[in-house]
Amino acid sequence: MSGSSNGRLQASEAPIAKSAVLYAAAKEIGMHCREENQSFLQCKAVESDPAKCFEKGRSVQRCVLELLMSLNTTCPQQFEAYARCLDEQSAPSYAFERCRRQEAALVDCRQAGTLDKQRVESHEVLLRE
């Protein structure tokens, strides 16, 4: 999962989208990119020509990339630890329940970031009044 010389991702980098990284981000992708995914799937259901849905597919890709970069910026250690655990547990038994501690740490970090952002936004509103 590395793009830098020391083995750690830089904040501006998106993690390499291996299956474990995508699985670690799956719940957030489902929430954050819901509209893009639904629009793409609706297009595919209606159109017989895949080229007509290309831009909607690109929107899904952009959304997922932005989310991965956000995860890497806000909670890089927790995200990397969860993805690494999922990768290590993927064979032979797919014992993903062993990664619940890492998943909880990522969820806690993301929720703390959301709460911090809400606090900053509400503080900015108070300053403008």
C-alpha positions as CSV (number, residue, x, y, z in Angstrom):
1,M,0.0,0.0,0.0
2,S,2.9,2.3,-0.5
3,G,3.7,5.1,-2.8
4,S,6.6,6.7,-1.1
5,S,10.2,5.7,-0.5
6,N,9.8,5.0,3.2
7,G,6.8,2.6,2.8
8,R,4.2,5.1,4.1
9,L,1.7,6.9,2.0
10,Q,1.8,10.6,1.7
11,A,-1.4,12.4,2.7
12,S,-2.1,13.5,-0.9
13,E,-1.8,9.9,-2.2
14,A,-4.6,7.5,-2.7
15,P,-3.9,4.0,-1.4
16,I,-3.5,1.4,-4.1
17,A,-6.9,0.0,-4.6
18,K,-6.3,-3.7,-3.8
19,S,-9.2,-5.7,-2.7
20,A,-8.4,-5.3,1.0
21,V,-8.3,-1.5,0.6
22,L,-11.6,-1.5,-1.2
23,Y,-13.1,-3.9,1.3
24,A,-11.9,-1.7,4.2
25,A,-13.6,1.3,2.6
26,A,-16.7,-0.5,1.4
27,K,-19.1,0.8,4.0
28,E,-18.1,4.4,3.4
29,I,-18.1,3.9,-0.3
30,G,-21.6,2.7,0.0
31,M,-22.7,5.8,1.9
32,H,-20.5,8.4,0.3
33,C,-20.8,7.3,-3.3
34,R,-24.4,6.1,-3.2
35,E,-25.8,8.6,-5.7
36,E,-23.0,8.0,-8.2
37,N,-23.4,4.2,-7.9
38,Q,-27.2,4.3,-8.3
39,S,-26.9,6.6,-11.3
40,F,-24.4,4.3,-13.0
41,L,-26.4,1.1,-12.2
42,Q,-29.6,2.7,-13.5
43,C,-27.8,3.7,-16.7
44,K,-26.5,0.1,-17.2
45,A,-30.0,-1.3,-16.7
46,V,-31.4,1.0,-19.4
47,E,-28.6,1.2,-21.9
48,S,-27.5,-1.7,-24.1
49,D,-24.4,0.3,-25.2
50,P,-21.8,0.4,-22.4
51,A,-20.2,3.5,-23.8
52,K,-23.4,5.5,-22.9
53,C,-22.7,4.9,-19.2
54,F,-18.9,5.7,-19.4
55,E,-19.2,9.2,-17.8
56,K,-21.4,7.8,-15.0
57,G,-18.7,5.1,-14.4
58,R,-16.0,7.8,-14.3
59,S,-18.1,9.6,-11.7
60,V,-18.1,6.5,-9.5
61,Q,-14.3,6.2,-9.9
62,R,-13.8,9.8,-9.0
63,C,-16.0,9.5,-5.9
64,V,-14.2,6.4,-4.7
65,L,-10.8,7.9,-5.3
66,E,-11.7,11.1,-3.4
67,L,-13.0,8.9,-0.5
68,L,-9.8,6.8,-0.4
69,M,-7.7,10.0,-0.4
70,S,-9.9,11.4,2.4
71,L,-9.5,8.2,4.5
72,N,-5.8,8.4,3.9
73,T,-5.7,12.0,5.0
74,T,-8.0,11.8,8.0
75,C,-7.2,8.4,9.5
76,P,-4.1,7.0,7.7
77,Q,-2.9,4.6,10.4
78,Q,-6.3,3.2,11.2
79,F,-7.2,2.8,7.6
80,E,-3.9,1.1,6.7
81,A,-4.2,-1.2,9.8
82,Y,-7.7,-2.3,8.9
83,A,-6.8,-2.9,5.3
84,R,-3.7,-4.8,6.3
85,C,-5.6,-7.0,8.7
86,L,-8.3,-7.8,6.1
87,D,-5.5,-8.7,3.7
88,E,-3.8,-11.0,6.2
89,Q,-7.1,-12.7,7.1
90,S,-8.2,-13.2,3.5
91,A,-6.7,-16.6,3.1
92,P,-7.3,-19.4,3.6
93,S,-10.2,-18.9,6.0
94,Y,-11.5,-15.4,5.4
95,A,-11.6,-14.7,9.1
96,F,-12.6,-11.0,8.8
97,E,-14.2,-11.0,12.2
98,R,-10.6,-10.9,13.6
99,C,-10.3,-7.4,12.2
100,R,-13.2,-5.9,14.2
101,R,-10.8,-4.0,16.5
102,Q,-9.1,-2.3,13.6
103,E,-12.5,-1.6,12.0
104,A,-13.8,0.0,15.2
105,A,-10.6,2.2,15.4
106,L,-11.2,3.5,11.9
107,V,-14.9,4.1,12.6
108,D,-14.0,6.0,15.8
109,C,-11.4,8.1,14.0
110,R,-13.8,9.0,11.1
111,Q,-16.5,9.9,13.6
112,A,-14.1,12.0,15.6
113,G,-13.1,13.8,12.4
114,T,-16.8,14.4,11.5
115,L,-17.5,15.8,15.0
116,D,-14.4,18.0,14.8
117,K,-15.5,19.3,11.4
118,Q,-19.0,20.0,12.8
119,R,-17.5,21.8,15.7
120,V,-15.3,24.0,13.4
121,E,-18.3,24.8,11.2
122,S,-20.5,25.7,14.1
123,H,-17.7,27.8,15.6
124,E,-17.3,29.6,12.2
125,V,-21.1,30.4,12.2
126,L,-20.8,31.8,15.7
127,L,-17.9,34.0,14.7
128,R,-19.9,35.4,11.7
129,E,-22.9,36.4,13.9
